[in-house]
């Protein structure tokens, strides 16, 4: 292909991308207003910090449950041991 055509194709492609970005930038406030009026506001994705906090809460509740279970088992064993000692 002729070098001039290659250059022209490159610049047309670049101009198209730049024009697309410009149109999106100009229409962004209109889109936001439309979404606001129609009630289509997007829910924000949970941030990484929120995901970690949720994971930590889950781990904490699991650990608390296991700790209660272990304490209950220990109490049973102590009662059995004390029952054998007094007999």
C-alpha positions in Angstrom: 0.0 0.0 0.0 1.2 3.5 -0.8 2.8 5.2 2.2 0.5 8.1 1.9 -2.6 5.9 2.2 -1.1 4.2 5.3 -0.5 7.6 6.9 -4.0 8.7 6.0 -5.5 5.6 7.4 -3.6 6.0 10.7 -4.7 9.6 11.1 -8.3 8.9 10.3 -8.3 6.1 12.8 -6.7 8.4 15.4 -9.2 11.2 14.6 -12.1 8.8 15.0 -10.9 7.7 18.5 -10.3 11.3 19.5 -13.8 12.3 18.3 -15.4 9.4 20.2 -13.7 10.5 23.4 -14.8 14.0 22.8 -18.4 13.1 22.2 -18.4 10.8 25.3 -17.0 13.7 27.4 -19.5 16.2 26.2 -22.5 13.8 26.7 -21.5 12.6 30.1 -23.4 15.3 32.1 -26.5 14.6 29.9 -26.2 10.8 30.6 -25.8 11.4 34.3 -28.8 13.7 34.4 -30.9 11.2 32.4 -29.9 8.3 34.8 -30.8 10.5 37.7 -34.2 11.4 36.4 -35.1 7.8 35.4 -33.7 6.3 38.6 -31.0 4.3 36.9 -28.2 5.3 39.1 -25.5 2.7 39.1 -24.6 0.9 42.3 -21.0 1.4 43.1 -18.9 -1.8 43.0 -17.6 -2.7 46.5 -14.1 -1.5 46.9 -11.3 -3.8 47.8 -11.4 -2.5 51.4 -15.1 -3.3 51.7 -14.5 -6.8 50.4 -11.7 -7.4 52.9 -13.8 -6.0 55.8 -16.7 -8.4 54.8 -14.2 -11.3 54.7 -12.8 -10.4 58.1 -16.3 -10.2 59.6 -17.0 -13.7 58.3 -13.8 -15.1 59.7 -14.5 -13.4 63.0 -17.9 -14.9 63.3 -16.6 -18.3 62.3 -13.8 -18.1 64.9 -16.3 -17.0 67.6 -18.5 -20.0 66.9 -15.5 -22.4 67.0 -14.3 -20.8 70.3 -17.8 -21.2 71.9 -17.8 -24.9 70.8 -14.3 -25.5 72.2 -15.3 -23.8 75.5 -18.4 -26.0 75.7 -16.3 -29.2 75.1 -13.8 -28.1 77.7 -16.5 -27.5 80.3 -18.0 -31.0 79.6 -14.6 -32.6 80.1 -14.0 -30.7 83.3 -17.4 -31.8 84.7 -16.7 -35.4 83.7 -13.2 -35.2 85.3 -14.6 -33.7 88.5 -17.3 -36.2 88.6 -14.8 -39.1 88.5 -12.6 -37.4 91.2 -15.4 -37.1 93.7 -16.7 -40.6 93.2 
